Amino acid sequence: MIGKWVRSATDFFRDVKTELGKVTFPGKDETFGAATVVMVFTVIVSIFLFLVDTVLVRLLRLVV
């Protein structure tokens, strides 16, 4: 029973090592481009949420 578990774990980690060998990491330019897209999108969403919040607060003040 323990031998089967050890063999299974060994096979798993061997497969993990094989799959990690297939991984390709992005280069400097691709990483910079992706980070730029994330930052720009974050700013756009922040501005949108700020505007929605401002409008909702003003509407709530009119009601209350």
PDBQT receptor file of N, H, CA, C and O in Angstrom, charges set to zero:
ATOM      1  N   MET A   1       0.822  -1.191   0.000  1.00  0.00    +0.000 N 
ATOM      2  CA  MET A   1       0.000   0.000   0.000  1.00  0.00    +0.000 C 
ATOM      3  C   MET A   1       0.867   1.255   0.000  1.00  0.00    +0.000 C 
ATOM      4  O   MET A   1       0.633   2.167  -0.793  1.00  0.00    +0.000 OA
ATOM      5  N   ILE A   2       1.858   1.310   0.875  1.00  0.00    +0.000 N 
ATOM      6  H   ILE A   2       2.048   0.570   1.519  1.00  0.00    +0.000 HD
ATOM      7  CA  ILE A   2       2.743   2.472   0.928  1.00  0.00    +0.000 C 
ATOM      8  C   ILE A   2       3.590   2.536  -0.332  1.00  0.00    +0.000 C 
ATOM      9  O   ILE A   2       3.866   3.623  -0.841  1.00  0.00    +0.000 OA
ATOM     10  N   GLY A   3       4.009   1.368  -0.844  1.00  0.00    +0.000 N 
ATOM     11  H   GLY A   3       3.785   0.485  -0.431  1.00  0.00    +0.000 HD
ATOM     12  CA  GLY A   3       4.799   1.327  -2.068  1.00  0.00    +0.000 C 
ATOM     13  C   GLY A   3       4.033   1.895  -3.250  1.00  0.00    +0.000 C 
ATOM     14  O   GLY A   3       4.608   2.583  -4.093  1.00  0.00    +0.000 OA
ATOM     15  N   LYS A   4       2.746   1.612  -3.316  1.00  0.00    +0.000 N 
ATOM     16  H   LYS A   4       2.278   1.053  -2.631  1.00  0.00    +0.000 HD
ATOM     17  CA  LYS A   4       1.909   2.139  -4.394  1.00  0.00    +0.000 C 
ATOM     18  C   LYS A   4       1.802   3.657  -4.290  1.00  0.00    +0.000 C 
ATOM     19  O   LYS A   4       1.861   4.355  -5.302  1.00  0.00    +0.000 OA
ATOM     20  N   TRP A   5       1.645   4.173  -3.058  1.00  0.00    +0.000 N 
ATOM     21  H   TRP A   5       1.597   3.606  -2.236  1.00  0.00    +0.000 HD
ATOM     22  CA  TRP A   5       1.558   5.621  -2.840  1.00  0.00    +0.000 C 
ATOM     23  C   TRP A   5       2.869   6.309  -3.213  1.00  0.00    +0.000 C 
ATOM     24  O   TRP A   5       2.852   7.363  -3.848  1.00  0.00    +0.000 OA
ATOM     25  N   VAL A   6       3.996   5.729  -2.830  1.00  0.00    +0.000 N 
ATOM     26  H   VAL A   6       4.010   4.872  -2.314  1.00  0.00    +0.000 HD
ATOM     27  CA  VAL A   6       5.307   6.300  -3.157  1.00  0.00    +0.000 C 
ATOM     28  C   VAL A   6       5.517   6.297  -4.660  1.00  0.00    +0.000 C 
ATOM     29  O   VAL A   6       6.000   7.283  -5.217  1.00  0.00    +0.000 OA
ATOM     30  N   ARG A   7       5.165   5.215  -5.322  1.00  0.00    +0.000 N 
ATOM     31  H   ARG A   7       4.773   4.414  -4.870  1.00  0.00    +0.000 HD
ATOM     32  CA  ARG A   7       5.313   5.125  -6.780  1.00  0.00    +0.000 C 
ATOM     33  C   ARG A   7       4.417   6.159  -7.468  1.00  0.00    +0.000 C 
ATOM     34  O   ARG A   7       4.821   6.794  -8.442  1.00  0.00    +0.000 OA
ATOM     35  N   SER A   8       3.204   6.316  -6.952  1.00  0.00    +0.000 N 
ATOM     36  H   SER A   8       2.876   5.800  -6.161  1.00  0.00    +0.000 HD
ATOM     37  CA  SER A   8       2.285   7.299  -7.518  1.00  0.00    +0.000 C 
ATOM     38  C   SER A   8       2.829   8.720  -7.343  1.00  0.00    +0.000 C 
ATOM     39  O   SER A   8       2.771   9.527  -8.270  1.00  0.00    +0.000 OA
ATOM     40  N   ALA A   9       3.349   9.019  -6.168  1.00  0.00    +0.000 N 
ATOM     41  H   ALA A   9       3.396   8.363  -5.415  1.00  0.00    +0.000 HD
ATOM     42  CA  ALA A   9       3.914  10.347  -5.914  1.00  0.00    +0.000 C 
ATOM     43  C   ALA A   9       5.142  10.578  -6.776  1.00  0.00    +0.000 C 
ATOM     44  O   ALA A   9       5.332  11.679  -7.294  1.00  0.00    +0.000 OA
ATOM     45  N   THR A  10       5.968   9.578  -6.939  1.00  0.00    +0.000 N 
ATOM     46  H   THR A  10       5.814   8.684  -6.518  1.00  0.00    +0.000 HD
ATOM     47  CA  THR A  10       7.163   9.693  -7.780  1.00  0.00    +0.000 C 
ATOM     48  C   THR A  10       6.772   9.958  -9.233  1.00  0.00    +0.000 C 
ATOM     49  O   THR A  10       7.352  10.821  -9.893  1.00  0.00    +0.000 OA
ATOM     50  N   ASP A  11       5.796   9.218  -9.716  1.00  0.00    +0.000 N 
ATOM     51  H   ASP A  11       5.326   8.517  -9.180  1.00  0.00    +0.000 HD
ATOM     52  CA  ASP A  11       5.318   9.443 -11.085  1.00  0.00    +0.000 C 
ATOM     53  C   ASP A  11       4.764  10.858 -11.249  1.00  0.00    +0.000 C 
ATOM     54  O   ASP A  11       5.017  11.517 -12.257  1.00  0.00    +0.000 OA
ATOM     55  N   PHE A  12       4.013  11.317 -10.257  1.00  0.00    +0.000 N 
ATOM     56  H   PHE A  12       3.808  10.782  -9.438  1.00  0.00    +0.000 HD
ATOM     57  CA  PHE A  12       3.453  12.664 -10.319  1.00  0.00    +0.000 C 
ATOM     58  C   PHE A  12       4.555  13.711 -10.436  1.00  0.00    +0.000 C 
ATOM     59  O   PHE A  12       4.502  14.575 -11.311  1.00  0.00    +0.000 OA
ATOM     60  N   PHE A  13       5.553  13.637  -9.558  1.00  0.00    +0.000 N 
ATOM     61  H   PHE A  13       5.596  12.935  -8.847  1.00  0.00    +0.000 HD
ATOM     62  CA  PHE A  13       6.619  14.639  -9.588  1.00  0.00    +0.000 C 
ATOM     63  C   PHE A  13       7.476  14.532 -10.845  1.00  0.00    +0.000 C 
ATOM     64  O   PHE A  13       8.006  15.540 -11.313  1.00  0.00    +0.000 OA
ATOM     65  N   ARG A  14       7.621  13.341 -11.392  1.00  0.00    +0.000 N 
ATOM     66  H   ARG A  14       7.191  12.522 -11.011  1.00  0.00    +0.000 HD
ATOM     67  CA  ARG A  14       8.342  13.180 -12.661  1.00  0.00    +0.000 C 
ATOM     68  C   ARG A  14       7.561  13.869 -13.782  1.00  0.00    +0.000 C 
ATOM     69  O   ARG A  14       8.146  14.534 -14.636  1.00  0.00    +0.000 OA
ATOM     70  N   ASP A  15       6.236  13.704 -13.770  1.00  0.00    +0.000 N 
ATOM     71  H   ASP A  15       5.761  13.164 -13.076  1.00  0.00    +0.000 HD
ATOM     72  CA  ASP A  15       5.388  14.365 -14.764  1.00  0.00    +0.000 C 
ATOM     73  C   ASP A  15       5.426  15.884 -14.608  1.00  0.00    +0.000 C 
ATOM     74  O   ASP A  15       5.438  16.612 -15.600  1.00  0.00    +0.000 OA
ATOM     75  N   VAL A  16       5.444  16.360 -13.368  1.00  0.00    +0.000 N 
ATOM     76  H   VAL A  16       5.433  15.769 -12.561  1.00  0.00    +0.000 HD
ATOM     77  CA  VAL A  16       5.531  17.801 -13.114  1.00  0.00    +0.000 C 
ATOM     78  C   VAL A  16       6.830  18.346 -13.680  1.00  0.00    +0.000 C 
ATOM     79  O   VAL A  16       6.832  19.393 -14.328  1.00  0.00    +0.000 OA
ATOM     80  N   LYS A  17       7.928  17.653 -13.446  1.00  0.00    +0.000 N 
ATOM     81  H   LYS A  17       7.926  16.802 -12.920  1.00  0.00    +0.000 HD
ATOM     82  CA  LYS A  17       9.234  18.095 -13.965  1.00  0.00    +0.000 C 
ATOM     83  C   LYS A  17       9.225  18.137 -15.489  1.00  0.00    +0.000 C 
ATOM     84  O   LYS A  17       9.760  19.069 -16.090  1.00  0.00    +0.000 OA
ATOM     85  N   THR A  18       8.621  17.135 -16.113  1.00  0.00    +0.000 N 
ATOM     86  H   THR A  18       8.186  16.378 -15.625  1.00  0.00    +0.000 HD
ATOM     87  CA  THR A  18       8.533  17.100 -17.575  1.00  0.00    +0.000 C 
ATOM     88  C   THR A  18       7.718  18.276 -18.101  1.00  0.00    +0.000 C 
ATOM     89  O   THR A  18       8.120  18.925 -19.067  1.00  0.00    +0.000 OA
ATOM     90  N   GLU A  19       6.573  18.557 -17.471  1.00  0.00    +0.000 N 
ATOM     91  H   GLU A  19       6.247  18.030 -16.687  1.00  0.00    +0.000 HD
ATOM     92  CA  GLU A  19       5.721  19.659 -17.917  1.00  0.00    +0.000 C 
ATOM     93  C   GLU A  19       6.389  21.015 -17.694  1.00  0.00    +0.000 C 
ATOM     94  O   GLU A  19       6.253  21.914 -18.524  1.00  0.00    +0.000 OA
ATOM     95  N   LEU A  20       7.100  21.167 -16.593  1.00  0.00    +0.000 N 
ATOM     96  H   LEU A  20       7.210  20.437 -15.919  1.00  0.00    +0.000 HD
ATOM     97  CA  LEU A  20       7.801  22.434 -16.347  1.00  0.00    +0.000 C 
ATOM     98  C   LEU A  20       8.887  22.685 -17.383  1.00  0.00    +0.000 C 
ATOM     99  O   LEU A  20       9.227  23.833 -17.668  1.00  0.00    +0.000 OA
ATOM    100  N   GLY A  21       9.426  21.618 -17.943  1.00  0.00    +0.000 N 
ATOM    101  H   GLY A  21       9.150  20.685 -17.711  1.00  0.00    +0.000 HD
ATOM    102  CA  GLY A  21      10.415  21.775 -19.011  1.00  0.00    +0.000 C 
ATOM    103  C   GLY A  21       9.807  22.344 -20.282  1.00  0.00    +0.000 C 
ATOM    104  O   GLY A  21      10.524  22.908 -21.109  1.00  0.00    +0.000 OA
ATOM    105  N   LYS A  22       8.497  22.207 -20.453  1.00  0.00    +0.000 N 
ATOM    106  H   LYS A  22       7.914  21.749 -19.782  1.00  0.00    +0.000 HD
ATOM    107  CA  LYS A  22       7.803  22.705 -21.639  1.00  0.00    +0.000 C 
ATOM    108  C   LYS A  22       7.361  24.161 -21.498  1.00  0.00    +0.000 C 
ATOM    109  O   LYS A  22       6.915  24.773 -22.469  1.00  0.00    +0.000 OA
ATOM    110  N   VAL A  23       7.483  24.715 -20.295  1.00  0.00    +0.000 N 
ATOM    111  H   VAL A  23       7.845  24.219 -19.506  1.00  0.00    +0.000 HD
ATOM    112  CA  VAL A  23       7.009  26.073 -20.036  1.00  0.00    +0.000 C 
ATOM    113  C   VAL A  23       7.931  27.082 -20.691  1.00  0.00    +0.000 C 
ATOM    114  O   VAL A  23       9.154  26.973 -20.600  1.00  0.00    +0.000 OA
ATOM    115  N   THR A  24       7.335  28.069 -21.356  1.00  0.00    +0.000 N 
ATOM    116  H   THR A  24       6.342  28.157 -21.430  1.00  0.00    +0.000 HD
ATOM    117  CA  THR A  24       8.124  29.175 -21.895  1.00  0.00    +0.000 C 
ATOM    118  C   THR A  24       7.676  30.450 -21.204  1.00  0.00    +0.000 C 
ATOM    119  O   THR A  24       6.481  30.729 -21.106  1.00  0.00    +0.000 OA
ATOM    120  N   PHE A  25       8.627  31.206 -20.734  1.00  0.00    +0.000 N 
ATOM    121  H   PHE A  25       9.597  30.979 -20.813  1.00  0.00    +0.000 HD
ATOM    122  CA  PHE A  25       8.323  32.427 -20.017  1.00  0.00    +0.000 C 
ATOM    123  C   PHE A  25       8.408  33.611 -20.973  1.00  0.00    +0.000 C 
ATOM    124  O   PHE A  25       9.222  33.595 -21.896  1.00  0.00    +0.000 OA
ATOM    125  N   PRO A  26       7.586  34.635 -20.771  1.00  0.00    +0.000 N 
ATOM    126  CA  PRO A  26       7.595  35.783 -21.669  1.00  0.00    +0.000 C 
ATOM    127  C   PRO A  26       8.897  36.571 -21.542  1.00  0.00    +0.000 C 
ATOM    128  O   PRO A  26       9.548  36.580 -20.497  1.00  0.00    +0.000 OA
ATOM    129  N   GLY A  27       9.246  37.222 -22.632  1.00  0.00    +0.000 N 
ATOM    130  H   GLY A  27       8.717  37.214 -23.480  1.00  0.00    +0.000 HD
ATOM    131  CA  GLY A  27      10.439  38.052 -22.627  1.00  0.00    +0.000 C 
ATOM    132  C   GLY A  27      10.170  39.400 -21.971  1.00  0.00    +0.000 C 
ATOM    133  O   GLY A  27       9.067  39.681 -21.502  1.00  0.00    +0.000 OA
ATOM    134  N   LYS A  28      11.203  40.214 -21.953  1.00  0.00    +0.000 N 
ATOM    135  H   LYS A  28      12.099  39.986 -22.334  1.00  0.00    +0.000 HD
ATOM    136  CA  LYS A  28      11.101  41.519 -21.298  1.00  0.00    +0.000 C 
ATOM    137  C   LYS A  28      10.056  42.401 -21.966  1.00  0.00    +0.000 C 
ATOM    138  O   LYS A  28       9.252  43.033 -21.281  1.00  0.00    +0.000 OA
ATOM    139  N   ASP A  29      10.058  42.451 -23.292  1.00  0.00    +0.000 N 
ATOM    140  H   ASP A  29      10.711  41.937 -23.848  1.00  0.00    +0.000 HD
ATOM    141  CA  ASP A  29       9.108  43.306 -24.016  1.00  0.00    +0.000 C 
ATOM    142  C   ASP A  29       7.663  42.855 -23.802  1.00  0.00    +0.000 C 
ATOM    143  O   ASP A  29       6.774  43.681 -23.596  1.00  0.00    +0.000 OA
ATOM    144  N   GLU A  30       7.437  41.563 -23.851  1.00  0.00    +0.000 N 
ATOM    145  H   GLU A  30       8.159  40.892 -24.018  1.00  0.00    +0.000 HD
ATOM    146  CA  GLU A  30       6.079  41.043 -23.665  1.00  0.00    +0.000 C 
ATOM    147  C   GLU A  30       5.589  41.297 -22.231  1.00  0.00    +0.000 C 
ATOM    148  O   GLU A  30       4.422  41.630 -22.021  1.00  0.00    +0.000 OA
ATOM    149  N   THR A  31       6.468  41.141 -21.266  1.00  0.00    +0.000 N 
ATOM    150  H   THR A  31       7.415  40.871 -21.437  1.00  0.00    +0.000 HD
ATOM    151  CA  THR A  31       6.100  41.410 -19.873  1.00  0.00    +0.000 C 
ATOM    152  C   THR A  31       5.773  42.883 -19.675  1.00  0.00    +0.000 C 
ATOM    153  O   THR A  31       4.795  43.219 -19.008  1.00  0.00    +0.000 OA
ATOM    154  N   PHE A  32       6.587  43.765 -20.252  1.00  0.00    +0.000 N 
ATOM    155  H   PHE A  32       7.382  43.492 -20.794  1.00  0.00    +0.000 HD
ATOM    156  CA  PHE A  32       6.350  45.202 -20.138  1.00  0.00    +0.000 C 
ATOM    157  C   PHE A  32       5.026  45.572 -20.802  1.00  0.00    +0.000 C 
ATOM    158  O   PHE A  32       4.263  46.368 -20.255  1.00  0.00    +0.000 OA
ATOM    159  N   GLY A  33       4.747  45.007 -21.966  1.00  0.00    +0.000 N 
ATOM    160  H   GLY A  33       5.367  44.360 -22.410  1.00  0.00    +0.000 HD
ATOM    161  CA  GLY A  33       3.494  45.282 -22.668  1.00  0.00    +0.000 C 
ATOM    162  C   GLY A  33       2.279  44.829 -21.871  1.00  0.00    +0.000 C 
ATOM    163  O   GLY A  33       1.288  45.553 -21.773  1.00  0.00    +0.000 OA
ATOM    164  N   ALA A  34       2.359  43.639 -21.307  1.00  0.00    +0.000 N 
ATOM    165  H   ALA A  34       3.164  43.051 -21.387  1.00  0.00    +0.000 HD
ATOM    166  CA  ALA A  34       1.241  43.117 -20.520  1.00  0.00    +0.000 C 
ATOM    167  C   ALA A  34       1.026  43.959 -19.266  1.00  0.00    +0.000 C 
ATOM    168  O   ALA A  34      -0.113  44.243 -18.896  1.00  0.00    +0.000 OA
ATOM    169  N   ALA A  35       2.106  44.357 -18.616  1.00  0.00    +0.000 N 
ATOM    170  H   ALA A  35       3.031  44.127 -18.916  1.00  0.00    +0.000 HD
ATOM    171  CA  ALA A  35       1.987  45.189 -17.408  1.00  0.00    +0.000 C 
ATOM    172  C   ALA A  35       1.373  46.543 -17.749  1.00  0.00    +0.000 C 
ATOM    173  O   ALA A  35       0.579  47.078 -16.975  1.00  0.00    +0.000 OA
ATOM    174  N   THR A  36       1.735  47.094 -18.892  1.00  0.00    +0.000 N 
ATOM    175  H   THR A  36       2.381  46.659 -19.521  1.00  0.00    +0.000 HD
ATOM    176  CA  THR A  36       1.183  48.375 -19.323  1.00  0.00    +0.000 C 
ATOM    177  C   THR A  36      -0.319  48.261 -19.563  1.00  0.00    +0.000 C 
ATOM    178  O   THR A  36      -1.086  49.129 -19.147  1.00  0.00    +0.000 OA
ATOM    179  N   VAL A  37      -0.730  47.203 -20.226  1.00  0.00    +0.000 N 
ATOM    180  H   VAL A  37      -0.107  46.498 -20.563  1.00  0.00    +0.000 HD
ATOM    181  CA  VAL A  37      -2.157  46.983 -20.483  1.00  0.00    +0.000 C 
ATOM    182  C   VAL A  37      -2.920  46.868 -19.160  1.00  0.00    +0.000 C 
ATOM    183  O   VAL A  37      -3.999  47.444 -19.018  1.00  0.00    +0.000 OA
ATOM    184  N   VAL A  38      -2.376  46.142 -18.208  1.00  0.00    +0.000 N 
ATOM    185  H   VAL A  38      -1.499  45.674 -18.323  1.00  0.00    +0.000 HD
ATOM    186  CA  VAL A  38      -3.035  45.975 -16.907  1.00  0.00    +0.000 C 
ATOM    187  C   VAL A  38      -3.157  47.318 -16.197  1.00  0.00    +0.000 C 
ATOM    188  O   VAL A  38      -4.210  47.627 -15.639  1.00  0.00    +0.000 OA
ATOM    189  N   MET A  39      -2.100  48.117 -16.209  1.00  0.00    +0.000 N 
ATOM    190  H   MET A  39      -1.244  47.866 -16.662  1.00  0.00    +0.000 HD
ATOM    191  CA  MET A  39      -2.140  49.418 -15.530  1.00  0.00    +0.000 C 
ATOM    192  C   MET A  39      -3.139  50.371 -16.183  1.00  0.00    +0.000 C 
ATOM    193  O   MET A  39      -3.886  51.058 -15.487  1.00  0.00    +0.000 OA
ATOM    194  N   VAL A  40      -3.156  50.416 -17.504  1.00  0.00    +0.000 N 
ATOM    195  H   VAL A  40      -2.549  49.858 -18.070  1.00  0.00    +0.000 HD
ATOM    196  CA  VAL A  40      -4.093  51.295 -18.208  1.00  0.00    +0.000 C 
ATOM    197  C   VAL A  40      -5.528  50.853 -17.930  1.00  0.00    +0.000 C 
ATOM    198  O   VAL A  40      -6.393  51.685 -17.655  1.00  0.00    +0.000 OA
ATOM    199  N   PHE A  41      -5.778  49.570 -18.000  1.00  0.00    +0.000 N 
ATOM    200  H   PHE A  41      -5.075  48.894 -18.224  1.00  0.00    +0.000 HD
ATOM    201  CA  PHE A  41      -7.121  49.050 -17.726  1.00  0.00    +0.000 C 
ATOM    202  C   PHE A  41      -7.539  49.357 -16.292  1.00  0.00    +0.000 C 
ATOM    203  O   PHE A  41      -8.698  49.690 -16.044  1.00  0.00    +0.000 OA
ATOM    204  N   THR A  42      -6.611  49.249 -15.348  1.00  0.00    +0.000 N 
ATOM    205  H   THR A  42      -5.670  48.979 -15.549  1.00  0.00    +0.000 HD
ATOM    206  CA  THR A  42      -6.905  49.553 -13.949  1.00  0.00    +0.000 C 
ATOM    207  C   THR A  42      -7.295  51.012 -13.776  1.00  0.00    +0.000 C 
ATOM    208  O   THR A  42      -8.235  51.321 -13.043  1.00  0.00    +0.000 OA
ATOM    209  N   VAL A  43      -6.583  51.908 -14.443  1.00  0.00    +0.000 N 
ATOM    210  H   VAL A  43      -5.820  51.656 -15.039  1.00  0.00    +0.000 HD
ATOM    211  CA  VAL A  43      -6.906  53.337 -14.363  1.00  0.00    +0.000 C 
ATOM    212  C   VAL A  43      -8.285  53.602 -14.953  1.00  0.00    +0.000 C 
ATOM    213  O   VAL A  43      -9.075  54.352 -14.379  1.00  0.00    +0.000 OA
ATOM    214  N   ILE A  44      -8.576  52.994 -16.089  1.00  0.00    +0.000 N 
ATOM    215  H   ILE A  44      -7.935  52.384 -16.556  1.00  0.00    +0.000 HD
ATOM    216  CA  ILE A  44      -9.877  53.197 -16.741  1.00  0.00    +0.000 C 
ATOM    217  C   ILE A  44     -11.016  52.706 -15.843  1.00  0.00    +0.000 C 
ATOM    218  O   ILE A  44     -12.019  53.400 -15.677  1.00  0.00    +0.000 OA
ATOM    219  N   VAL A  45     -10.864  51.524 -15.272  1.00  0.00    +0.000 N 
ATOM    220  H   VAL A  45     -10.049  50.960 -15.407  1.00  0.00    +0.000 HD
ATOM    221  CA  VAL A  45     -11.908  50.985 -14.393  1.00  0.00    +0.000 C 
ATOM    222  C   VAL A  45     -12.038  51.842 -13.142  1.00  0.00    +0.000 C 
ATOM    223  O   VAL A  45     -13.150  52.056 -12.660  1.00  0.00    +0.000 OA
ATOM    224  N   SER A  46     -10.934  52.336 -12.609  1.00  0.00    +0.000 N 
ATOM    225  H   SER A  46     -10.031  52.162 -13.000  1.00  0.00    +0.000 HD
ATOM    226  CA  SER A  46     -10.984  53.201 -11.422  1.00  0.00    +0.000 C 
ATOM    227  C   SER A  46     -11.755  54.481 -11.706  1.00  0.00    +0.000 C 
ATOM    228  O   SER A  46     -12.574  54.908 -10.893  1.00  0.00    +0.000 OA
ATOM    229  N   ILE A  47     -11.495  55.092 -12.854  1.00  0.00    +0.000 N 
ATOM    230  H   ILE A  47     -10.829  54.744 -13.515  1.00  0.00    +0.000 HD
ATOM    231  CA  ILE A  47     -12.215  56.313 -13.228  1.00  0.00    +0.000 C 
ATOM    232  C   ILE A  47     -13.701  56.021 -13.392  1.00  0.00    +0.000 C 
ATOM    233  O   ILE A  47     -14.544  56.789 -12.926  1.00  0.00    +0.000 OA
ATOM    234  N   PHE A  48     -14.020  54.920 -14.048  1.00  0.00    +0.000 N 
ATOM    235  H   PHE A  48     -13.335  54.297 -14.426  1.00  0.00    +0.000 HD
ATOM    236  CA  PHE A  48     -15.418  54.541 -14.242  1.00  0.00    +0.000 C 
ATOM    237  C   PHE A  48     -16.115  54.344 -12.899  1.00  0.00    +0.000 C 
ATOM    238  O   PHE A  48     -17.213  54.861 -12.693  1.00  0.00    +0.000 OA
ATOM    239  N   LEU A  49     -15.496  53.607 -11.991  1.00  0.00    +0.000 N 
ATOM    240  H   LEU A  49     -14.604  53.187 -12.159  1.00  0.00    +0.000 HD
ATOM    241  CA  LEU A  49     -16.103  53.363 -10.685  1.00  0.00    +0.000 C 
ATOM    242  C   LEU A  49     -16.242  54.659  -9.884  1.00  0.00    +0.000 C 
ATOM    243  O   LEU A  49     -17.223  54.842  -9.163  1.00  0.00    +0.000 OA
ATOM    244  N   PHE A  50     -15.277  55.543 -10.007  1.00  0.00    +0.000 N 
ATOM    245  H   PHE A  50     -14.480  55.395 -10.592  1.00  0.00    +0.000 HD
ATOM    246  CA  PHE A  50     -15.367  56.839  -9.335  1.00  0.00    +0.000 C 
ATOM    247  C   PHE A  50     -16.583  57.608  -9.834  1.00  0.00    +0.000 C 
ATOM    248  O   PHE A  50     -17.336  58.173  -9.041  1.00  0.00    +0.000 OA
ATOM    249  N   LEU A  51     -16.772  57.628 -11.152  1.00  0.00    +0.000 N 
ATOM    250  H   LEU A  51     -16.160  57.169 -11.796  1.00  0.00    +0.000 HD
ATOM    251  CA  LEU A  51     -17.907  58.352 -11.730  1.00  0.00    +0.000 C 
ATOM    252  C   LEU A  51     -19.237  57.720 -11.311  1.00  0.00    +0.000 C 
ATOM    253  O   LEU A  51     -20.171  58.438 -10.954  1.00  0.00    +0.000 OA
ATOM    254  N   VAL A  52     -19.334  56.429 -11.349  1.00  0.00    +0.000 N 
ATOM    255  H   VAL A  52     -18.575  55.846 -11.640  1.00  0.00    +0.000 HD
ATOM    256  CA  VAL A  52     -20.562  55.748 -10.942  1.00  0.00    +0.000 C 
ATOM    257  C   VAL A  52     -20.852  56.027  -9.471  1.00  0.00    +0.000 C 
ATOM    258  O   VAL A  52     -21.993  56.311  -9.107  1.00  0.00    +0.000 OA
ATOM    259  N   ASP A  53     -19.842  55.950  -8.638  1.00  0.00    +0.000 N 
ATOM    260  H   ASP A  53     -18.915  55.720  -8.933  1.00  0.00    +0.000 HD
ATOM    261  CA  ASP A  53     -20.015  56.217  -7.208  1.00  0.00    +0.000 C 
ATOM    262  C   ASP A  53     -20.478  57.655  -6.978  1.00  0.00    +0.000 C 
ATOM    263  O   ASP A  53     -21.372  57.898  -6.167  1.00  0.00    +0.000 OA
ATOM    264  N   THR A  54     -19.878  58.598  -7.681  1.00  0.00    +0.000 N 
ATOM    265  H   THR A  54     -19.152  58.400  -8.339  1.00  0.00    +0.000 HD
ATOM    266  CA  THR A  54     -20.260  60.006  -7.536  1.00  0.00    +0.000 C 
ATOM    267  C   THR A  54     -21.715  60.219  -7.932  1.00  0.00    +0.000 C 
ATOM    268  O   THR A  54     -22.457  60.900  -7.224  1.00  0.00    +0.000 OA
ATOM    269  N   VAL A  55     -22.120  59.654  -9.038  1.00  0.00    +0.000 N 
ATOM    270  H   VAL A  55     -21.517  59.101  -9.614  1.00  0.00    +0.000 HD
ATOM    271  CA  VAL A  55     -23.503  59.795  -9.498  1.00  0.00    +0.000 C 
ATOM    272  C   VAL A  55     -24.466  59.157  -8.496  1.00  0.00    +0.000 C 
ATOM    273  O   VAL A  55     -25.494  59.750  -8.169  1.00  0.00    +0.000 OA
ATOM    274  N   LEU A  56     -24.155  57.981  -8.015  1.00  0.00    +0.000 N 
ATOM    275  H   LEU A  56     -23.320  57.499  -8.280  1.00  0.00    +0.000 HD
ATOM    276  CA  LEU A  56     -25.044  57.310  -7.066  1.00  0.00    +0.000 C 
ATOM    277  C   LEU A  56     -25.139  58.069  -5.749  1.00  0.00    +0.000 C 
ATOM    278  O   LEU A  56     -26.218  58.133  -5.159  1.00  0.00    +0.000 OA
ATOM    279  N   VAL A  57     -24.049  58.640  -5.278  1.00  0.00    +0.000 N 
ATOM    280  H   VAL A  57     -23.173  58.589  -5.757  1.00  0.00    +0.000 HD
ATOM    281  CA  VAL A  57     -24.083  59.427  -4.037  1.00  0.00    +0.000 C 
ATOM    282  C   VAL A  57     -24.960  60.661  -4.225  1.00  0.00    +0.000 C 
ATOM    283  O   VAL A  57     -25.748  60.997  -3.341  1.00  0.00    +0.000 OA
ATOM    284  N   ARG A  58     -24.837  61.332  -5.353  1.00  0.00    +0.000 N 
ATOM    285  H   ARG A  58     -24.197  61.059  -6.072  1.00  0.00    +0.000 HD
ATOM    286  CA  ARG A  58     -25.670  62.522  -5.606  1.00  0.00    +0.000 C 
ATOM    287  C   ARG A  58     -27.142  62.144  -5.721  1.00  0.00    +0.000 C 
ATOM    288  O   ARG A  58     -28.002  62.866  -5.215  1.00  0.00    +0.000 OA
ATOM    289  N   LEU A  59     -27.446  61.032  -6.372  1.00  0.00    +0.000 N 
ATOM    290  H   LEU A  59     -26.748  60.446  -6.783  1.00  0.00    +0.000 HD
ATOM    291  CA  LEU A  59     -28.828  60.588  -6.449  1.00  0.00    +0.000 C 
ATOM    292  C   LEU A  59     -29.379  60.233  -5.080  1.00  0.00    +0.000 C 
ATOM    293  O   LEU A  59     -30.534  60.536  -4.778  1.00  0.00    +0.000 OA
ATOM    294  N   LEU A  60     -28.583  59.609  -4.265  1.00  0.00    +0.000 N 
ATOM    295  H   LEU A  60     -27.645  59.363  -4.509  1.00  0.00    +0.000 HD
ATOM    296  CA  LEU A  60     -29.005  59.240  -2.925  1.00  0.00    +0.000 C 
ATOM    297  C   LEU A  60     -29.259  60.481  -2.080  1.00  0.00    +0.000 C 
ATOM    298  O   LEU A  60     -30.198  60.501  -1.283  1.00  0.00    +0.000 OA
ATOM    299  N   ARG A  61     -28.453  61.500  -2.237  1.00  0.00    +0.000 N 
ATOM    300  H   ARG A  61     -27.690  61.485  -2.884  1.00  0.00    +0.000 HD
ATOM    301  CA  ARG A  61     -28.657  62.742  -1.495  1.00  0.00    +0.000 C 
ATOM    302  C   ARG A  61     -29.962  63.436  -1.918  1.00  0.00    +0.000 C 
ATOM    303  O   ARG A  61     -30.612  64.089  -1.102  1.00  0.00    +0.000 OA
ATOM    304  N   LEU A  62     -30.335  63.292  -3.173  1.00  0.00    +0.000 N 
ATOM    305  H   LEU A  62     -29.808  62.761  -3.836  1.00  0.00    +0.000 HD
ATOM    306  CA  LEU A  62     -31.599  63.885  -3.635  1.00  0.00    +0.000 C 
ATOM    307  C   LEU A  62     -32.788  63.154  -3.006  1.00  0.00    +0.000 C 
ATOM    308  O   LEU A  62     -33.797  63.776  -2.677  1.00  0.00    +0.000 OA
ATOM    309  N   VAL A  63     -32.669  61.858  -2.843  1.00  0.00    +0.000 N 
ATOM    310  H   VAL A  63     -31.849  61.353  -3.110  1.00  0.00    +0.000 HD
ATOM    311  CA  VAL A  63     -33.747  61.054  -2.295  1.00  0.00    +0.000 C 
ATOM    312  C   VAL A  63     -33.871  61.257  -0.786  1.00  0.00    +0.000 C 
ATOM    313  O   VAL A  63     -34.975  61.343  -0.249  1.00  0.00    +0.000 OA
ATOM    314  N   VAL A  64     -32.745  61.332  -0.125  1.00  0.00    +0.000 N 
ATOM    315  H   VAL A  64     -31.848  61.263  -0.562  1.00  0.00    +0.000 HD
ATOM    316  CA  VAL A  64     -32.783  61.418   1.363  1.00  0.00    +0.000 C 
ATOM    317  C   VAL A  64     -32.905  62.802   1.804  1.00  0.00    +0.000 C 
ATOM    318  O   VAL A  64     -32.952  63.066   3.006  1.00  0.00    +0.000 OA
TER     319      VAL A  64
